[in-house]
Each structure stands twice: as C-alpha cells, then as structure tokens.
Amino acid sequence: MPVILNIETSSSVCSVALAVNRIVINYKEKFSERSHASQLTPFIEEILTESNVSPAGLDAIAVSKGPGSYTGLRIGVSTAKGMAYALQKPLIAVGTLLCLAAGFKQENPSLLSERNILLCPMIDARRMEVYLALYDTELVNIMEVRAEIINMDSFKNLLVDHKIIFFGDGMRKCRNIINHKNAIFVPNFNPLARFLADLSYKDYLEGKYEDIAYFEPFYLKDFIATNPKDLLRDLKS
C-alpha cells in the first residue's frame, strides 16, 4: 500500500494531499493568490501529523509539473525535489492539464455519460494565450499540450461531431469567443493535489520516476520578466 504525498501549486490554489493505495486520506487547500510560499510547508507538516505518518513513512513524493504559474511551479517542484532527495524517495511528476482532466472526470461523472465527449482543460497563459490539451473520457490524449491563442475557428472541426467541455482558469478567455452548441463551459475548476492521487499511484506502480538532480518544471514557454514600460509599449503597438 504505497503512501504518496501529492503537491499541486500550478495555479492560485496551494494544495497538498496524502493518499494511501490511491485513496486520499487527508488534504488541505487554500484558494488564495501568492499563498504557496507561506502555506505549502505548513500544509505538508499538518497533513503528516494529522495522519500519523512520518516523512520516512512516505513511499514517494508526487508533484504537478506544469504548465502553469511560473512561481507556483517553482515553489512546488523545489519542495518536492527537496523532500525526495532528503528522504531518498522516488519523485513522480504529473502533467497539470492531465491532473485537471482527471479531476474533472472524478467530480463530474454526470456530464460524461454521452458519447463523443472531449475534455479540454485550459490554463491561463500570458495575454490572450492559454495552455491546453484534449482528452477523451478515458483520459487518452487526443491533442498534445500546447500554448495557443483562441479564435473563432478554434476547435471548429471537432465541434461538429463532438461535445467539448472547456474548464480551468484559461477557459474564461474563450467562452465569449467560441460560439457553438457543442461547446460546454464549466467555470471555477482548478487543479488540486487530490486529483493527482490516482495518477501518481499508477506512475508509482509503473516505476515512472524523475531524476531528482535534473528534473525541472514543464513551463512550456520560457519565463520572461517584463518591464512595465516594455509591456505598455507592446500594448500600444
């Protein structure tokens, strides 16, 4: 019965979940901007204490690897790597968009009863871009993770024969752009550590571990520290 600590910090939500044999036995979540640095370590300590599990009793550390918030991912991955190294435990990394899709499937089974339904998790990126992927209801990847600017023709061909459910904080950018009867928009859905439990359990059984020394978050695009004057110039151009 593997005991896995799951960490998710890719969005504005800081969350930690402890799972035993893929079943979540305890979790903590804080829906607040910029709370990761102050909340993540206390959450981990509280969950382990409340669950009567010592750090040495963990079998693996799992973390959402991105894409997502640059700062959030850096904090989550650094913490996960530090724990895995100190405890000499395997490090497991799960794609954030897959985490979102798995969580949506878990929380909304009634929306997935029809045939030809696709899941499109979206994460807000810079300006008018989103990070997205497409999965079927069995979480088989249909479209690889990518950064894309959404326009009126996005998903046009797929929407003819499929209902596509859009969710995640990037969905806000496209709900007024994609106008089709088969487009379904579900607001207020975030990647959470408890959605990682089943995915990290499978990776643990299959031995899909990261190299602690070299693993980095999956930012998808390079982080650019923008000078406010440069941003204003770009908006005017």
Residue frames relative to the residue before (quaternion, step in Angstrom):
aa qw qx qy qz dx dy dz
M 1.0000 0.0000 0.0000 0.0000 0.00 0.00 0.00
P 0.1952 -0.8163 0.5309 0.1173 3.60 0.02 1.21
V 0.2343 -0.7368 0.6227 0.1204 3.53 -1.09 0.88
I 0.0041 -0.8337 0.5479 -0.0688 3.57 -0.42 1.25
L 0.2629 -0.7307 0.6122 0.1489 3.54 -0.96 0.96
N 0.1336 -0.8055 0.5766 0.0293 3.58 -0.72 1.14
I 0.1109 -0.8010 0.5883 0.0035 3.57 -0.89 1.03
E 0.0240 0.7908 -0.6103 0.0390 3.58 -0.90 0.96
T 0.1228 0.8046 -0.5652 0.1346 3.58 -0.58 1.20
S 0.3778 0.7806 -0.4421 0.2290 3.59 1.21 0.37
S 0.7434 0.3220 -0.1927 0.5536 3.59 1.25 -0.35
S 0.7414 -0.3642 0.2853 0.4860 3.59 -1.18 -0.45
V 0.6309 0.5262 -0.3272 0.4669 3.60 1.27 -0.26
C 0.1927 -0.7364 0.6373 0.1198 3.55 -0.95 0.92
S 0.1353 0.8184 -0.5450 0.1224 3.60 -0.59 1.08
V 0.0860 -0.7611 0.6428 0.0134 3.50 -1.23 0.75
A 0.0018 -0.7988 0.6014 -0.0131 3.59 -1.01 0.80
L 0.2238 -0.7507 0.6074 0.1317 3.54 -1.09 0.78
A 0.0505 -0.8157 0.5760 -0.0190 3.56 -0.75 1.08
V 0.1447 -0.7547 0.6349 0.0802 3.54 -1.09 0.80
N 0.8319 -0.0651 0.0008 0.5511 3.56 -0.62 1.16
R 0.7044 -0.4908 0.1950 0.4743 3.56 1.07 1.04
I 0.6095 0.5363 -0.3567 0.4621 3.62 1.25 -0.12
V 0.3740 -0.7291 0.5300 0.2182 3.58 -0.75 1.07
I 0.1470 -0.8128 0.5606 0.0588 3.56 -0.70 1.09
N 0.7940 -0.0021 0.0016 0.6079 3.58 1.21 -0.31
Y 0.0965 0.7923 -0.6005 0.0484 3.57 -1.07 0.65
K 0.1304 -0.7594 0.6316 0.0854 3.52 -1.32 0.43
E 0.0308 -0.7993 0.5988 -0.0403 3.54 -1.04 0.91
K 0.0391 -0.7774 0.6269 0.0335 3.55 -1.05 0.75
F 0.2142 -0.7824 0.5785 0.0857 3.55 -0.60 1.21
S 0.4471 0.6637 -0.4700 0.3726 3.55 0.18 1.29
E 0.5022 -0.6519 0.4778 0.3074 3.56 -0.98 0.85
R 0.8703 0.1082 -0.0901 0.4720 3.53 -1.18 0.75
S 0.4339 0.7031 -0.4666 0.3156 3.59 1.00 0.73
H 0.4656 0.7375 -0.4207 0.2496 3.58 1.25 -0.33
A 0.6856 0.5051 -0.3025 0.4282 3.58 0.77 -1.00
S 0.7416 0.4137 -0.2305 0.4751 3.59 0.97 -0.83
Q 0.7531 0.4345 -0.2140 0.4452 3.60 1.08 -0.66
L 0.5957 0.6364 -0.3815 0.3075 3.59 0.96 -0.78
T 0.7063 0.4576 -0.2822 0.4606 3.61 0.70 -1.00
P 0.6561 0.4875 -0.3346 0.4690 3.66 0.87 -0.78
F 0.6143 0.5442 -0.3535 0.4488 3.61 1.02 -0.73
I 0.6594 0.5100 -0.3079 0.4586 3.57 0.91 -0.94
E 0.6693 0.5000 -0.3000 0.4604 3.57 0.88 -0.95
E 0.6695 0.5070 -0.3023 0.4510 3.60 0.91 -0.90
I 0.6639 0.5097 -0.3112 0.4502 3.58 0.89 -0.90
L 0.6681 0.4924 -0.3092 0.4643 3.59 0.89 -0.87
T 0.6573 0.5050 -0.3087 0.4665 3.59 0.96 -0.86
E 0.6905 0.4863 -0.2841 0.4539 3.59 0.82 -0.98
S 0.7243 0.4278 -0.2332 0.4878 3.58 1.09 -0.71
N 0.3847 -0.7467 0.4574 0.2921 3.57 1.36 0.00
V 0.4766 0.6233 -0.4586 0.4173 3.53 0.98 0.97
S 0.3103 -0.7425 0.5615 0.1928 3.58 -0.79 0.96
P 0.6342 -0.5177 0.3884 0.4230 3.61 -1.13 0.41
A 0.6569 0.5132 -0.3125 0.4555 3.59 1.02 -0.80
G 0.6340 0.5517 -0.3232 0.4350 3.58 1.23 -0.45
L 0.5142 0.6242 -0.4266 0.4048 3.58 1.26 -0.04
D 0.3417 -0.7382 0.5458 0.2010 3.55 -1.12 0.67
A 0.7944 -0.0486 0.0445 0.6038 3.60 1.19 -0.48
I 0.2786 -0.6982 0.6294 0.1966 3.52 -1.38 0.36
A 0.0799 -0.7983 0.5963 0.0257 3.58 -0.81 1.01
V 0.0435 -0.8029 0.5945 -0.0106 3.55 -1.05 0.78
S 0.4660 -0.6308 0.5415 0.3029 3.52 -1.19 0.65
K 0.2783 -0.8405 0.4504 0.1146 3.58 -0.52 1.19
G 0.6489 -0.5003 0.3374 0.4634 3.60 1.21 -0.19
P 0.5108 -0.0166 -0.8223 -0.2503 1.45 -2.51 -0.01
G 0.1890 0.7703 -0.5949 0.1308 3.53 -1.33 0.20
S 0.8011 -0.2398 0.2120 0.5057 3.53 -1.21 -0.58
Y 0.4860 -0.6798 0.4652 0.2920 3.58 -0.75 1.04
T 0.7019 0.4620 -0.2740 0.4677 3.58 0.78 -1.02
G 0.6580 0.5209 -0.3125 0.4449 3.57 0.90 -0.91
L 0.6648 0.4969 -0.3023 0.4688 3.57 0.90 -0.91
R 0.6451 0.5304 -0.3283 0.4413 3.58 0.91 -0.87
I 0.6630 0.4991 -0.3028 0.4687 3.59 0.96 -0.86
G 0.6914 0.4920 -0.2847 0.4460 3.58 0.83 -0.97
V 0.6896 0.4736 -0.2799 0.4709 3.56 0.88 -0.96
S 0.6366 0.5271 -0.3364 0.4514 3.61 0.94 -0.79
T 0.6585 0.5014 -0.3056 0.4707 3.57 0.98 -0.86
A 0.6648 0.5051 -0.3035 0.4591 3.58 0.91 -0.92
K 0.6601 0.5022 -0.3067 0.4669 3.59 0.95 -0.87
G 0.6478 0.5286 -0.3185 0.4466 3.56 0.96 -0.86
M 0.6717 0.4848 -0.2979 0.4743 3.58 0.93 -0.86
A 0.6584 0.5161 -0.3158 0.4477 3.57 0.89 -0.93
Y 0.6646 0.4996 -0.3030 0.4657 3.58 0.97 -0.84
A 0.6953 0.4869 -0.2844 0.4456 3.58 0.83 -1.00
L 0.7459 0.3968 -0.2080 0.4930 3.57 1.00 -0.83
Q 0.3310 -0.7532 0.4924 0.2841 3.58 1.32 -0.27
K 0.4176 0.6789 -0.4744 0.3736 3.54 0.94 1.06
P 0.5963 -0.5694 0.4117 0.3882 3.63 -1.14 0.48
L 0.2685 -0.7272 0.6107 0.1618 3.53 -1.22 0.67
I 0.1029 -0.7884 0.6063 0.0165 3.56 -0.81 1.10
A 0.0979 -0.7957 0.5966 0.0375 3.59 -0.90 0.91
V 0.1071 -0.7986 0.5921 0.0107 3.56 -0.85 1.06
G 0.5170 -0.6491 0.4632 0.3112 3.58 -0.96 0.86
T 0.5144 -0.6808 0.4318 0.2924 3.56 -0.89 0.95
L 0.6577 0.5023 -0.3249 0.4578 3.60 0.96 -0.75
L 0.6203 0.5095 -0.3384 0.4911 3.59 1.10 -0.62
C 0.6051 0.5473 -0.3376 0.4694 3.57 1.06 -0.75
L 0.6526 0.5154 -0.3039 0.4650 3.58 0.95 -0.90
A 0.6773 0.4946 -0.2907 0.4606 3.57 0.89 -0.96
A 0.6511 0.5109 -0.3135 0.4656 3.58 0.96 -0.84
G 0.6580 0.5091 -0.3037 0.4643 3.56 1.00 -0.82
F 0.6452 0.5168 -0.3237 0.4603 3.55 1.00 -0.81
K 0.6393 0.5175 -0.3218 0.4690 3.58 0.98 -0.82
Q 0.6591 0.5211 -0.2963 0.4542 3.57 0.99 -0.85
E 0.7649 0.4110 -0.1965 0.4555 3.57 0.90 -0.96
N 0.8011 0.2735 -0.1141 0.5201 3.60 1.14 -0.52
P 0.0480 0.8446 -0.5326 0.0272 3.63 0.72 0.92
S 0.6174 0.5743 -0.3530 0.4054 3.60 1.07 -0.63
L 0.6633 0.5042 -0.3090 0.4585 3.60 1.16 -0.51
L 0.7101 0.4714 -0.2411 0.4641 3.57 1.25 -0.32
S 0.4102 0.7521 -0.4408 0.2681 3.58 1.24 0.30
E 0.6458 0.5220 -0.3271 0.4511 3.60 1.15 -0.47
R 0.5316 -0.5990 0.4863 0.3496 3.54 -1.30 0.26
N 0.8205 0.2890 -0.1936 0.4536 3.55 -1.35 0.25
I 0.4099 0.6713 -0.5039 0.3569 3.54 0.93 0.94
L 0.1105 -0.7747 0.6201 0.0549 3.56 -1.02 0.88
L 0.3084 -0.7374 0.5761 0.1709 3.54 -1.16 0.70
C 0.0513 -0.8053 0.5906 0.0006 3.56 -0.84 1.01
P 0.1120 -0.7868 0.6053 0.0446 3.60 -0.07 1.26
M 0.0848 -0.8014 0.5920 0.0046 3.55 -1.01 0.89
I 0.1258 -0.7711 0.6217 0.0561 3.54 -1.01 0.89
D 0.5028 -0.6685 0.4643 0.2911 3.55 -0.88 0.98
A 0.0993 -0.7716 0.6272 0.0374 3.56 -0.94 0.97
R 0.7468 -0.3848 0.2653 0.4732 3.59 -1.22 -0.22
R 0.8569 0.0855 -0.0843 0.5014 3.52 -1.18 0.76
M 0.8187 -0.2574 0.1747 0.4827 3.60 -0.77 -0.93
E 0.5117 0.6552 -0.4157 0.3690 3.60 1.25 0.23
V 0.1062 -0.7415 0.6526 0.1144 3.50 -1.37 0.37
Y 0.3522 -0.6446 0.6178 0.2805 3.54 -1.32 0.34
L 0.0783 0.8199 -0.5597 0.0913 3.58 -0.76 0.97
A 0.0291 -0.7408 0.6678 0.0661 3.50 -1.43 0.18
L 0.2871 -0.7377 0.5792 0.1947 3.57 -1.29 0.22
Y 0.0243 -0.7815 0.6233 -0.0127 3.55 -1.02 0.91
D 0.4005 -0.6483 0.5648 0.3167 3.54 -1.22 0.41
T 0.7168 -0.4772 0.2864 0.4200 3.59 -1.23 0.08
E 0.6407 0.4648 -0.3361 0.5104 3.59 1.30 -0.03
L 0.4981 -0.6889 0.3785 0.3661 3.56 1.38 0.25
V 0.3499 0.6869 -0.5370 0.3427 3.55 1.12 0.73
N 0.4404 -0.7236 0.4701 0.2479 3.56 -0.78 1.05
I 0.1868 -0.7921 0.5772 0.0671 3.58 -0.74 1.14
M 0.7771 0.0802 -0.0301 0.6235 3.57 1.11 -0.74
E 0.4617 -0.7047 0.4694 0.2645 3.55 -0.76 1.06
V 0.6368 -0.5177 0.4110 0.3969 3.54 -1.26 0.47
R 0.1328 0.7923 -0.5821 0.1256 3.55 -0.88 0.97
A 0.3860 -0.6504 0.5875 0.2878 3.55 -1.35 0.23
E 0.0695 0.8269 -0.5479 0.1061 3.56 -0.73 1.02
I 0.3409 -0.6868 0.5984 0.2323 3.53 -1.19 0.65
I 0.3215 -0.7764 0.5150 0.1689 3.58 -0.60 1.15
N 0.0237 0.7811 -0.6238 0.0146 3.57 -1.01 0.87
M 0.7557 -0.4094 0.2580 0.4413 3.59 -1.28 0.01
D 0.7035 0.4600 -0.2693 0.4700 3.60 1.14 -0.50
S 0.4364 0.7043 -0.4633 0.3143 3.59 1.25 -0.09
F 0.8517 0.0914 -0.1174 0.5024 3.57 -0.95 0.98
K 0.3050 0.8048 -0.4754 0.1824 3.58 1.28 0.14
N 0.7091 0.4539 -0.2735 0.4651 3.60 0.83 -0.94
L 0.6648 0.5117 -0.3091 0.4480 3.58 0.94 -0.83
L 0.6543 0.5426 -0.3147 0.4223 3.59 1.02 -0.77
V 0.5167 0.6321 -0.4260 0.3898 3.59 1.19 -0.26
D 0.8218 0.2283 -0.0830 0.5154 3.59 0.90 -0.94
H 0.7523 0.3318 -0.1963 0.5343 3.59 1.24 -0.10
K 0.3408 -0.6321 0.6372 0.2799 3.48 -1.32 0.42
I 0.1191 -0.7859 0.6047 0.0510 3.57 -0.87 0.96
I 0.2060 -0.7726 0.5924 0.0992 3.54 -0.80 1.06
F 0.1597 -0.7937 0.5854 0.0434 3.56 -0.65 1.19
F 0.1513 0.7831 -0.5877 0.1362 3.60 -0.86 0.95
G 0.5439 0.5553 -0.4763 0.4109 3.55 -1.27 0.38
D 0.6475 -0.5694 0.3301 0.3842 3.60 -1.14 0.49
G 0.5903 0.5669 -0.3767 0.4339 3.62 1.20 -0.25
M 0.5052 0.6799 -0.4047 0.3446 3.55 1.25 -0.39
R 0.5796 0.6189 -0.3733 0.3765 3.59 1.09 -0.67
K 0.6546 0.5395 -0.3151 0.4255 3.58 1.09 -0.69
C 0.7857 0.3701 -0.1781 0.4626 3.59 1.08 -0.53
R 0.5126 0.6821 -0.4276 0.2986 3.62 1.14 -0.29
N 0.7104 0.4007 -0.2639 0.5150 3.60 1.18 -0.42
I 0.6313 0.5258 -0.3245 0.4688 3.58 1.32 0.00
I 0.7267 0.3593 -0.2137 0.5452 3.57 0.95 -0.91
N 0.0063 0.8177 -0.5715 0.0686 3.54 -0.40 1.25
H 0.3594 0.7086 -0.5253 0.3045 3.57 -0.05 1.30
K 0.5686 -0.6314 0.4078 0.3342 3.58 -1.01 0.77
N 0.7012 0.4599 -0.2667 0.4750 3.60 1.16 -0.54
A 0.5567 0.5731 -0.3983 0.4506 3.59 1.29 0.13
I 0.0699 -0.7971 0.5997 -0.0103 3.57 -0.71 1.15
F 0.1373 -0.8108 0.5676 0.0408 3.57 -0.75 1.06
V 0.0831 -0.7942 0.6019 0.0045 3.56 -0.74 1.11
P 0.2442 -0.8124 0.5138 0.1278 3.62 -0.42 1.19
N 0.8344 0.3053 -0.1753 0.4240 3.50 -1.44 0.08
F 0.4926 0.6169 -0.4725 0.3918 3.56 0.81 1.00
N 0.0785 -0.8353 0.5431 -0.0328 3.56 -0.63 1.18
P 0.5223 -0.5846 0.4972 0.3718 3.59 -1.21 0.39
L 0.0319 -0.8082 0.5872 -0.0314 3.58 -0.84 1.01
A 0.6273 -0.5761 0.3762 0.3648 3.55 -1.14 0.67
R 0.6439 0.5315 -0.3458 0.4281 3.62 0.97 -0.70
F 0.6057 0.5434 -0.3654 0.4521 3.61 1.19 -0.33
L 0.5985 0.5824 -0.3509 0.4236 3.59 1.27 -0.30
A 0.5136 0.7218 -0.3979 0.2385 3.56 1.13 -0.69
D 0.7075 0.4472 -0.2791 0.4708 3.59 0.76 -0.96
L 0.6602 0.5190 -0.3021 0.4510 3.58 1.00 -0.84
S 0.6847 0.4689 -0.2924 0.4752 3.58 0.89 -0.88
Y 0.5936 0.5604 -0.3595 0.4520 3.59 1.11 -0.63
K 0.6641 0.4965 -0.3035 0.4695 3.59 0.91 -0.90
D 0.6578 0.4991 -0.3156 0.4675 3.58 0.94 -0.85
Y 0.6148 0.5470 -0.3446 0.4517 3.58 1.06 -0.74
L 0.6789 0.4927 -0.2949 0.4576 3.59 0.86 -0.94
E 0.7222 0.4278 -0.2375 0.4888 3.57 1.10 -0.74
G 0.4602 -0.7125 0.4275 0.3128 3.59 1.28 0.01
K 0.3715 0.7236 -0.4975 0.3015 3.59 1.09 0.65
Y 0.1354 0.8135 -0.5413 0.1637 3.53 0.20 1.36
E 0.4221 -0.6844 0.5362 0.2567 3.53 -1.25 0.51
D 0.4810 -0.6029 0.5442 0.3303 3.52 -1.30 0.41
I 0.4045 -0.7611 0.4491 0.2355 3.56 -0.34 1.27
A 0.6608 0.5388 -0.3155 0.4165 3.59 0.94 -0.82
Y 0.8137 0.3049 -0.1228 0.4794 3.58 0.94 -0.84
F 0.5134 0.6698 -0.4281 0.3232 3.60 1.15 -0.25
E 0.0386 -0.7749 0.6308 -0.0074 3.54 -1.03 0.92
P 0.6088 -0.5457 0.4085 0.4060 3.61 -1.15 0.44
F 0.4314 -0.6620 0.5486 0.2733 3.53 -1.24 0.52
Y 0.1162 -0.8346 0.5373 0.0351 3.56 0.10 1.33
L 0.3206 -0.7612 0.4760 0.3020 3.58 1.24 -0.59
K 0.7800 0.0385 -0.0204 0.6242 3.57 0.97 -0.88
D 0.5734 -0.5963 0.4319 0.3593 3.55 -1.11 0.67
F 0.4595 -0.6609 0.5215 0.2831 3.53 -1.10 0.76
I 0.0825 -0.7891 0.6082 0.0242 3.55 -0.92 0.94
A 0.2648 -0.7436 0.5932 0.1584 3.57 -0.71 1.09
T 0.1600 -0.8420 0.5128 0.0502 3.57 -0.27 1.29
N 0.3885 -0.6857 0.5679 0.2376 3.53 -0.95 0.92
P 0.5418 -0.6482 0.4124 0.3409 3.64 -0.79 0.91
K 0.6354 0.5231 -0.3418 0.4537 3.62 1.02 -0.69
D 0.6395 0.5194 -0.3228 0.4659 3.56 1.07 -0.77
L 0.6393 0.5296 -0.3240 0.4537 3.56 1.01 -0.80
L 0.6474 0.5141 -0.3130 0.4676 3.58 0.97 -0.87
R 0.6348 0.5242 -0.3212 0.4680 3.58 1.02 -0.80
D 0.6622 0.5103 -0.3086 0.4537 3.59 0.95 -0.89
L 0.6611 0.5115 -0.3140 0.4501 3.57 0.98 -0.79
K 0.6745 0.4886 -0.2947 0.4685 3.57 1.09 -0.66
S 0.6422 0.5516 -0.3293 0.4182 3.60 1.14 -0.59
